[in-house]
Amino acid sequence: MPVLQHGVVAIPCVFADPAAAASETDLVAFGLPDNTDLTAIVMPMAGTIIGLSVTGKPASGDTVTVTPRISATPAAGGANAASLATQITNAAPAAYTVVSKDQADAQFSAGQCISLRYVTTTSGSYTTRDLHVTLWIATSRTDV
C-alpha cells in the first residue's frame, strides 16, 4: 500500500439560503436532507480540522460566523473548535482560517463526528445568501 503522511482532505459544503440565526445553530451540511437525524459526519480516522474557508453574502450590516464542532455522536452536541471560527460580512464576503495540525481544540478521534454551526449578528427575518464552506482535514492515517 502507498504511504501518505498526514494527508489533507477537503470537504466542501454548500448551503442554500440559511435563515438568520441570532444564537448558534446547526447548518444542514454534507448534502444531508435535514438536521433531524444527522447533523454531522463520522470521521473514519483520527485527525485535525486544519482549515475552514467561508464564502457567502450576509445581509447589509450583518456578519455570519461559521465554526466547526466535534462530537461523539452524529446528533447535535459536542464542543466547538473555536480556533477555527471564521467570520464573513456583507462588505467582506469571503474569509478563511488555518491552524496547525497540532491545534488541540480541532483534533478528533476515529469515530467522532464533525458538524458546522453558525450565528448571525442580527435576528431579522432575512436569509443569508448561499454559503459555501470548505473544511480542510489533516488525517493521521499513514496508509491508504
Secondary structure, 3 states (H helix, E strand, C coil): CCECCCCEEEEEEEECCCECCCCCEECCCCCCCCCCCCCCEECCCCEEEEEEEEEEECCCCCEEEEEEEEECCCCCCCEECHHHCEEEECCCCEEEEECCCCCHHHEECCCCEEEEEEEECCCCCCECEEEEEEEEEEECCCEC
